[in-house]
Amino acid sequence: MRMTASLCLTSIAAAAALFTVPAMAQTAAPPAFNACRACHSVDKGGKSGIGPNLNGVAGRTAASAPGFNYTPALKGAKLTWNDQTLDAFLAAPAKKVPGTRMPVATPDPAKRAAIIAYLKSLK
């Protein structure tokens, strides 16, 4: 009987460990972010790809991620990435910052909102 009770408690503890969610879990990437993944990484401390790493981009000054070669246009844009600037840039990157290398626009406002919410969760 003791063996059965011990096995049962061990099984319950193992199952609980499998389903424990960390308290600081980030928001899951929305499907709209899949296009962004082709060029951008989001891992904290991760390397940049074709585009800069986007971890911590919300609230950051544009063209300030270390180790990435930004265009002179983005360096000179004097933007801080907040809801409004991210929304305008994602809607039409070349319109917001003429001379940027960012080729992908996200015209759908709902998709932009989902991407921005996700970017804000990355810290």
C-alpha positions as CSV (number, residue, x, y, z in Angstrom):
1,M,0.0,0.0,0.0
2,R,2.8,2.4,0.8
3,M,4.4,1.7,-2.5
4,T,1.2,2.5,-4.4
5,A,0.7,5.8,-2.4
6,S,4.3,6.8,-3.1
7,L,4.0,6.1,-6.8
8,C,0.7,8.0,-6.9
9,L,2.3,11.1,-5.2
10,T,5.3,10.9,-7.5
11,S,3.0,10.8,-10.5
12,I,1.0,13.8,-9.3
13,A,4.2,15.8,-8.6
14,A,5.6,14.9,-12.1
15,A,2.3,15.9,-13.8
16,A,2.2,19.2,-11.8
17,A,5.8,20.0,-12.9
18,L,4.8,19.5,-16.5
19,F,2.0,22.0,-16.4
20,T,3.6,24.7,-14.3
21,V,3.7,28.0,-16.1
22,P,6.5,30.5,-15.2
23,A,5.1,33.7,-13.6
24,M,6.9,35.9,-16.1
25,A,5.9,34.2,-19.3
26,Q,5.8,36.4,-22.4
27,T,2.9,36.7,-24.7
28,A,2.8,34.1,-27.4
29,A,3.7,35.5,-30.9
30,P,0.6,36.2,-33.0
31,P,0.4,34.6,-36.4
32,A,1.0,38.1,-37.9
33,F,4.5,38.0,-36.5
34,N,5.5,35.0,-38.7
35,A,6.5,37.3,-41.5
36,C,8.7,39.3,-39.1
37,R,10.6,36.1,-38.0
38,A,12.2,35.8,-41.4
39,C,14.5,38.8,-40.5
40,H,14.1,39.4,-36.8
41,S,15.0,37.4,-33.7
42,V,13.3,38.1,-30.3
43,D,15.4,36.1,-27.8
44,K,16.7,38.2,-24.9
45,G,20.4,38.8,-25.7
46,G,20.0,37.0,-29.0
47,K,21.8,37.9,-32.2
48,S,20.3,40.1,-34.9
49,G,19.5,38.6,-38.2
50,I,18.9,40.5,-41.4
51,G,16.9,42.9,-39.1
52,P,17.7,43.8,-35.5
53,N,16.8,41.7,-32.5
54,L,13.4,43.0,-31.3
55,N,13.6,42.0,-27.7
56,G,13.0,45.1,-25.7
57,V,12.2,47.3,-28.7
58,A,9.2,48.9,-27.1
59,G,10.3,52.1,-25.5
60,R,13.7,51.9,-27.1
61,T,15.2,54.7,-29.3
62,A,15.2,53.6,-33.0
63,A,18.5,52.4,-34.3
64,S,19.9,51.8,-30.9
65,A,20.2,48.0,-30.6
66,P,23.9,47.2,-30.2
67,G,25.7,45.4,-32.9
68,F,23.3,46.1,-35.8
69,N,24.2,48.1,-38.8
70,Y,21.2,50.5,-39.2
71,T,20.6,52.7,-42.2
72,P,21.5,56.4,-41.9
73,A,17.8,57.1,-42.5
74,L,16.8,55.1,-39.4
75,K,19.7,56.5,-37.3
76,G,18.6,60.0,-38.2
77,A,14.9,59.4,-37.7
78,K,15.1,60.3,-34.0
79,L,12.2,58.0,-33.1
80,T,11.3,56.2,-29.9
81,W,9.4,53.0,-30.5
82,N,6.0,53.4,-28.8
83,D,2.5,52.4,-29.9
84,Q,2.2,55.3,-32.4
85,T,5.6,55.1,-34.0
86,L,5.5,51.3,-34.2
87,D,2.1,51.4,-35.8
88,A,3.0,54.0,-38.4
89,F,6.3,52.2,-39.2
90,L,4.7,48.8,-39.5
91,A,1.9,50.2,-41.7
92,A,4.4,51.8,-44.2
93,P,8.0,51.6,-43.2
94,A,9.3,53.6,-46.2
95,K,6.7,56.3,-45.7
96,K,7.5,56.7,-42.0
97,V,11.3,56.5,-42.5
98,P,12.3,57.1,-46.2
99,G,15.5,55.2,-46.9
100,T,14.9,52.3,-44.4
101,R,15.7,48.8,-45.6
102,M,12.6,47.4,-43.9
103,P,10.6,46.0,-46.9
104,V,7.6,44.5,-45.2
105,A,4.5,46.5,-44.5
106,T,1.6,45.3,-42.4
107,P,-1.5,47.2,-43.7
108,D,-4.0,45.4,-41.5
109,P,-4.5,47.5,-38.3
110,A,-5.6,44.5,-36.2
111,K,-2.4,42.6,-37.2
112,R,-0.3,45.6,-36.4
113,A,-1.9,45.9,-33.0
114,A,-1.2,42.2,-32.3
115,I,2.4,42.6,-33.3
116,I,2.8,45.7,-31.2
117,A,1.2,44.0,-28.2
118,Y,3.6,41.1,-28.6
119,L,6.7,43.3,-29.0
120,K,5.7,45.1,-25.8
121,S,5.7,41.8,-24.0
122,L,9.3,41.1,-24.9
123,K,11.6,42.2,-22.1
